[in-house]
Amino acid sequence: MRQSLQGIESIYNQVDYFEFSGHGNTTRSMEFGVNQFTGELEQSLSNFKTAPDVFGYSMGGCVALNLAYKKPGLMNSIITLATTFNRTPEVASQEIKMLRPEVIEDKVPKFAEISKKRHGPGRWKDLCSDTGMMMVNLGDNPPLNPNTLNEIAVDVSLFVGSADKMISQDETT
């Protein structure tokens, strides 16, 4: 993700990057899910003297919003990209089908190569499996709903890419 955000340094004075456990070069923790990642983000933000602006891509946006709901005041604002609020068991079963490594290698080989570079050639497939299980859990127990989102007391900007084939504008609002 760091490569995708290289131009952001020209907008902000300081940019810090954060990876959830089990992603990139970080060790996978025992738990793998939004609650674990929310705690990891909270820990990372505790190092800041003032509340930062936080950007979250996809699940990262969900985690940032979950933290803002649970612990107000840790962030100045949240910007999300491709974060969906359409969490149901049916949606989870569809997402899991797209997380099969053999399908990714066949249908979107460029993404498979990026995943191998970003997470390691031996780890990216495990990450797909872990993410699939997390999707099932999110479908059964979505952490955010219209009531919790309305209680978030920081500025939130929700974005979706115009060419995004995974997340629609309807799923983001």
C-alpha positions as CSV (number, residue, x, y, z in Angstrom):
1,M,0.0,0.0,0.0
2,R,2.9,2.3,0.7
3,Q,3.7,2.5,-3.0
4,S,0.1,3.4,-3.8
5,L,0.3,6.4,-1.5
6,Q,3.6,7.9,-2.4
7,G,2.2,11.2,-3.5
8,I,0.4,11.8,-0.2
9,E,3.7,13.1,1.4
10,S,3.3,16.3,-0.7
11,I,0.0,17.0,1.0
12,Y,0.8,16.2,4.7
13,N,3.8,17.3,6.7
14,Q,4.2,13.8,8.3
15,V,3.1,10.5,6.9
16,D,3.4,7.3,9.0
17,Y,2.5,3.9,7.5
18,F,1.0,1.1,9.5
19,E,0.4,-2.6,8.7
20,F,-1.9,-4.9,10.5
21,S,-0.5,-8.1,11.9
22,G,-0.3,-10.8,9.3
23,H,0.1,-8.2,6.5
24,G,3.2,-7.2,4.7
25,N,6.2,-8.0,6.9
26,T,4.4,-8.2,10.2
27,T,3.9,-11.4,12.1
28,R,0.4,-12.8,12.3
29,S,-1.1,-12.5,15.8
30,M,-3.2,-15.3,17.3
31,E,-6.4,-13.4,16.4
32,F,-7.1,-12.1,12.9
33,G,-9.9,-9.7,12.6
34,V,-11.4,-6.3,13.1
35,N,-11.1,-6.4,16.9
36,Q,-7.5,-7.3,16.8
37,F,-6.7,-4.8,14.2
38,T,-8.6,-2.1,16.1
39,G,-6.4,-2.7,19.1
40,E,-3.3,-2.6,16.9
41,L,-4.3,0.8,15.4
42,E,-5.1,2.1,18.9
43,Q,-1.7,1.1,20.0
44,S,-0.1,2.8,17.0
45,L,-2.0,6.0,17.5
46,S,-1.0,6.2,21.2
47,N,2.5,7.3,19.9
48,F,1.1,10.6,18.5
49,K,1.1,13.8,20.6
50,T,-1.9,15.1,18.7
51,A,-4.8,13.3,17.1
52,P,-3.8,12.5,13.5
53,D,-5.8,12.3,10.3
54,V,-6.1,8.6,9.4
55,F,-6.5,7.1,5.9
56,G,-7.8,3.5,5.7
57,Y,-8.1,1.4,2.6
58,S,-10.8,-1.2,2.5
59,M,-10.7,-3.1,5.8
60,G,-8.4,-0.3,7.2
61,G,-11.2,2.1,6.8
62,C,-13.5,-0.2,8.7
63,V,-10.9,-0.6,11.5
64,A,-10.4,3.2,11.8
65,L,-14.1,3.8,12.0
66,N,-14.5,1.0,14.5
67,L,-11.8,2.6,16.7
68,A,-13.3,6.1,16.3
69,Y,-16.6,4.7,17.6
70,K,-15.1,2.8,20.5
71,K,-12.5,5.4,21.5
72,P,-13.4,8.9,20.4
73,G,-10.7,11.5,20.3
74,L,-7.8,9.4,19.1
75,M,-8.1,10.7,15.5
76,N,-8.7,14.1,14.0
77,S,-10.4,12.8,10.9
78,I,-10.8,9.6,8.8
79,I,-10.6,9.2,5.1
80,T,-11.6,5.8,3.7
81,L,-11.2,4.3,0.2
82,A,-13.2,1.2,-0.9
83,T,-14.6,0.6,2.6
84,T,-17.9,-1.3,2.4
85,F,-20.7,-1.3,4.9
86,N,-22.6,-4.0,3.1
87,R,-21.8,-6.8,5.6
88,T,-24.1,-9.9,5.5
89,P,-23.5,-13.6,5.4
90,E,-24.5,-13.6,1.7
91,V,-22.0,-10.9,0.8
92,A,-19.3,-12.8,2.8
93,S,-19.9,-15.9,0.8
94,Q,-19.5,-14.0,-2.5
95,E,-16.3,-12.3,-1.2
96,I,-14.8,-15.6,-0.2
97,K,-15.2,-16.9,-3.7
98,M,-12.9,-14.0,-4.9
99,L,-10.3,-14.8,-2.3
100,R,-9.2,-18.2,-3.6
101,P,-5.5,-17.9,-4.5
102,E,-5.9,-20.1,-7.6
103,V,-8.7,-17.9,-8.9
104,I,-6.7,-14.8,-8.3
105,E,-3.6,-16.2,-10.1
106,D,-5.8,-17.2,-13.0
107,K,-8.1,-14.2,-13.3
108,V,-6.0,-11.3,-11.9
109,P,-2.4,-12.4,-12.2
110,K,-1.1,-8.8,-11.7
111,F,-2.9,-8.7,-8.3
112,A,-1.4,-12.1,-7.4
113,E,2.1,-10.7,-8.2
114,I,1.5,-7.6,-6.1
115,S,0.3,-9.7,-3.2
116,K,3.3,-12.0,-3.4
117,K,5.6,-8.9,-3.3
118,R,3.7,-7.1,-0.6
119,H,3.1,-10.1,1.8
120,G,5.6,-12.7,0.7
121,P,5.4,-15.5,-1.9
122,G,4.6,-18.0,0.9
123,R,2.3,-15.8,3.0
124,W,-0.2,-14.2,0.6
125,K,-2.2,-17.4,0.2
126,D,-2.5,-17.8,3.9
127,L,-3.6,-14.1,4.1
128,C,-6.4,-14.9,1.6
129,S,-7.6,-17.7,3.8
130,D,-7.4,-15.7,6.9
131,T,-9.2,-12.8,5.2
132,G,-11.9,-15.2,4.0
133,M,-12.6,-16.4,7.6
134,M,-12.7,-12.8,8.8
135,M,-15.2,-12.0,6.1
136,V,-17.5,-14.8,7.4
137,N,-17.2,-13.3,10.9
138,L,-17.9,-9.8,9.6
139,G,-21.0,-11.1,7.7
140,D,-22.3,-12.7,10.9
141,N,-21.2,-9.9,13.3
142,P,-20.8,-6.6,11.4
143,P,-18.9,-4.2,13.7
144,L,-20.5,-1.1,12.2
145,N,-24.1,-0.2,11.4
146,P,-25.9,3.1,10.7
147,N,-26.3,3.7,14.5
148,T,-22.7,3.3,15.3
149,L,-21.6,5.3,12.3
150,N,-23.8,8.2,13.3
151,E,-22.1,8.3,16.7
152,I,-18.6,8.8,15.3
153,A,-17.6,12.3,16.3
154,V,-14.8,13.0,13.8
155,D,-14.9,14.2,10.2
156,V,-15.2,11.2,7.9
157,S,-14.8,11.2,4.2
158,L,-15.8,8.0,2.3
159,F,-14.3,7.5,-1.2
160,V,-14.6,4.8,-3.8
161,G,-12.6,4.5,-7.0
162,S,-14.4,5.3,-10.2
163,A,-13.1,2.1,-11.8
164,D,-13.4,-0.1,-8.6
165,K,-15.0,-3.4,-9.6
166,M,-15.2,-4.7,-6.0
167,I,-16.9,-1.9,-4.0
168,S,-19.6,0.2,-5.4
169,Q,-20.6,3.7,-4.3
170,D,-23.9,2.2,-2.9
171,E,-21.9,-0.1,-0.6
172,T,-19.8,2.8,0.7
173,T,-22.6,5.1,1.7
